[in-house]
């Protein structure tokens, strides 16, 4: 690659990065450019229609109680992605080749054909459900207004928090996350907070839907996210 082309590529990459609100991802937390924090919870789904009337009423009651106990904002995100089952099909073909029982081998081949015909009729989509929990220093009632404002509205180069500031804010965010997970559990919904690796993969797959299908992200320990203050691929 010639030097002008390389400089142009770096310029495009830099201009793309500056439009993202994410400053860095560390210790299972998303740090935004304005100094606020985000935690992301992956939650399961429940089939409400298959529940009995008593179970439905119990879920509704638990949901109302859950909402009434929240004293901060949160965001519910539903992400639909085309389900990639190439590896699943490849695994089935491998089992077909290794099968010594002719009847089972034939049934495996028929099952593979059925799956391929099913896929050809339309895309198979998978859904994932997330709850985004924020923490904004301005919402801290124990601090003075001007003190909170000064912590939030500062240049991005200064927002890269000192360890003690980050630890204090993250502790408050963690308490919120624990409360949300407890409330979801009361409705029979399983929930778990995404760790650093999960967060990076989530944003990588979201911002790079085509590339992520062909190029998987490396382990978080191999990425210098906290040192560079950015997430690769964004």
C-alpha positions in Angstrom: 0.0 0.0 0.0 1.4 3.4 -1.0 1.9 6.1 1.7 -1.0 8.3 0.4 -3.3 5.4 0.5 -2.2 4.4 4.0 -2.7 8.0 5.2 -6.1 8.1 3.6 -7.1 4.9 5.3 -5.9 6.1 8.7 -7.8 9.4 8.2 -11.1 7.5 7.4 -10.6 5.3 10.4 -10.0 8.2 12.7 -13.1 10.1 11.3 -15.2 7.0 11.9 -14.0 6.6 15.5 -14.8 10.2 16.5 -18.6 9.7 15.7 -18.9 6.9 18.3 -20.1 7.7 21.8 -18.0 4.9 23.3 -14.7 6.0 24.8 -13.5 2.6 26.2 -14.6 -0.7 27.5 -13.1 -2.1 30.7 -14.0 -4.2 33.7 -17.3 -5.3 32.3 -18.3 -1.6 31.8 -18.8 0.7 28.8 -17.4 4.2 29.4 -19.0 6.9 27.3 -17.3 10.0 26.1 -19.4 12.2 28.4 -18.2 10.3 31.4 -21.3 8.2 32.0 -21.2 4.4 32.3 -23.2 1.6 30.9 -23.7 -2.1 31.9 -25.4 -4.5 29.5 -27.5 -7.5 30.8 -28.3 -10.4 28.5 -31.7 -11.7 29.5 -33.7 -14.8 28.5 -37.2 -14.8 27.1 -40.4 -16.5 28.4 -43.4 -17.7 26.3 -46.1 -15.7 28.0 -48.9 -17.3 25.8 -48.1 -20.8 27.1 -48.4 -19.8 30.7 -51.5 -20.5 32.7 -53.8 -17.7 33.8 -52.4 -17.7 37.3 -48.8 -17.7 36.0 -49.6 -14.8 33.7 -51.1 -12.8 36.5 -48.0 -13.5 38.7 -45.7 -12.4 35.9 -47.7 -9.2 35.3 -47.7 -8.4 39.1 -43.9 -9.0 39.3 -43.3 -6.8 36.3 -45.4 -4.0 37.8 -43.4 -4.3 41.0 -40.2 -4.3 39.0 -41.0 -1.1 37.2 -42.2 0.7 40.4 -38.9 -0.1 42.1 -36.7 1.4 39.4 -35.6 5.0 40.2 -33.4 5.4 37.1 -33.7 5.1 33.3 -32.9 1.8 31.5 -33.1 0.7 27.9 -34.5 -2.6 26.5 -32.9 -3.7 23.3 -34.0 -6.5 21.0 -31.4 -7.6 18.4 -32.5 -9.8 15.5 -29.7 -11.5 13.5 -29.8 -14.0 10.8 -28.9 -17.4 12.3 -25.7 -18.9 10.9 -25.9 -22.7 11.0 -23.1 -23.5 8.6 -21.0 -25.0 11.4 -24.1 -27.0 12.5 -24.5 -28.4 9.0 -20.8 -29.2 8.8 -20.9 -31.0 12.1 -23.9 -33.1 10.9 -22.0 -34.0 7.6 -19.1 -35.1 9.7 -21.3 -37.3 11.8 -22.9 -38.7 8.6 -19.4 -39.7 7.3 -18.4 -41.3 10.6 -21.7 -43.2 11.1 -21.3 -47.0 10.7 -25.0 -47.8 11.0 -26.5 -47.5 7.5 -30.0 -46.7 8.8 -28.7 -43.9 11.0 -26.5 -42.6 8.2 -29.5 -42.4 5.9 -31.6 -40.6 8.5 -28.8 -38.1 9.1 -28.6 -37.4 5.4 -32.4 -36.9 5.2 -32.3 -34.6 8.2 -29.5 -32.5 6.6 -31.6 -32.2 3.4 -34.6 -31.1 5.5 -32.6 -28.4 7.2 -31.2 -27.1 3.9 -34.6 -27.0 2.3 -36.0 -25.2 5.4 -33.2 -22.6 5.1 -33.8 -22.1 1.4 -37.5 -21.1 2.1 -36.5 -18.1 4.2 -34.0 -16.7 6.6 -34.0 -18.1 10.1 -33.6 -15.3 12.6 -32.4 -15.4 16.2 -33.4 -12.8 18.8 -31.4 -11.7 21.8 -32.7 -9.5 24.5 -30.6 -6.9 26.4 -31.2 -4.5 29.2 -28.8 -1.5 29.2 -28.3 0.0 32.7 -26.8 3.5 32.8 -25.1 5.5 35.5 -24.8 9.3 35.2 -22.9 11.2 37.9 -25.5 14.0 37.5 -28.0 11.7 39.1 -26.0 11.3 42.2 -28.0 13.3 44.8 -25.2 13.2 47.3 -23.0 15.5 45.2 -23.3 19.1 44.6 -24.8 20.1 41.2 -21.7 22.0 40.0 -19.3 19.3 41.2 -21.3 16.7 39.1 -21.4 19.0 36.1 -17.6 19.5 36.2 -17.1 15.7 36.2 -19.2 15.2 33.2 -18.7 18.0 30.8 -15.0 17.9 30.1 -12.9 17.1 27.0 -12.7 13.4 26.0 -9.0 13.3 26.8 -9.8 14.2 30.4 -12.7 11.8 30.7 -10.4 8.8 30.8 -11.0 8.3 34.4 -8.6 7.9 37.3 -8.9 4.5 38.9 -10.6 5.7 42.1 -13.2 7.7 40.2 -14.0 4.8 37.9 -14.2 2.4 40.8 -16.6 4.6 42.7 -18.9 5.0 39.7 -18.7 1.4 38.7 -19.7 0.3 42.3 -22.8 2.4 42.1 -23.6 1.0 38.6 -23.1 -2.6 39.9 -25.7 -2.0 42.6 -28.1 -1.0 40.0 -27.3 -4.0 37.9 -27.8 -6.3 40.9 -31.2 -4.7 41.5 -32.3 -5.2 37.9 -31.2 -8.9 37.8 -33.0 -9.5 41.0 -36.2 -7.9 39.6 -36.0 -9.9 36.4 -35.5 -13.1 38.4 -38.8 -12.5 40.2 -40.5 -12.8 36.8 -38.7 -16.1 36.0 -36.3 -14.4 33.6 -32.7 -15.5 33.7 -30.2 -12.6 33.4 -26.5 -12.2 33.3 -24.2 -9.2 33.0 -22.0 -9.2 29.9 -18.3 -9.2 30.8 -15.6 -7.2 28.9 -15.3 -9.9 26.2 -19.0 -10.1 25.7 -19.4 -6.3 25.4 -16.6 -6.1 22.8 -18.1 -8.9 20.8 -21.6 -7.3 21.0 -20.5 -4.0 19.6 -18.1 -5.6 17.1 -21.0 -7.7 15.7 -23.4 -4.8 15.8 -21.1 -2.4 13.9 -19.6 -5.0 11.6 -22.5 -7.4 10.8 -20.9 -8.7 7.5 -17.3 -8.9 8.7 -18.2 -10.6 12.0 -19.6 -13.6 10.1 -16.3 -14.3 8.5 -13.8 -12.9 10.9 -14.3 -13.8 14.6 -13.0 -11.5 17.3 -9.9 -12.5 19.2 -9.9 -13.0 23.0 -10.1 -9.8 25.0 -6.7 -10.5 26.5 -5.2 -10.1 23.1 -6.8 -6.7 22.5 -5.4 -3.5 23.9 -8.8 -1.9 24.5 -8.2 -0.2 27.8 -4.8 1.1 26.8 -5.9 2.7 23.5 -9.4 3.7 24.8 -11.2 2.3 21.9 -12.8 -0.9 20.7 -11.3 -2.6 17.7 -13.6 -2.9 14.7 -15.8 0.1 15.8 
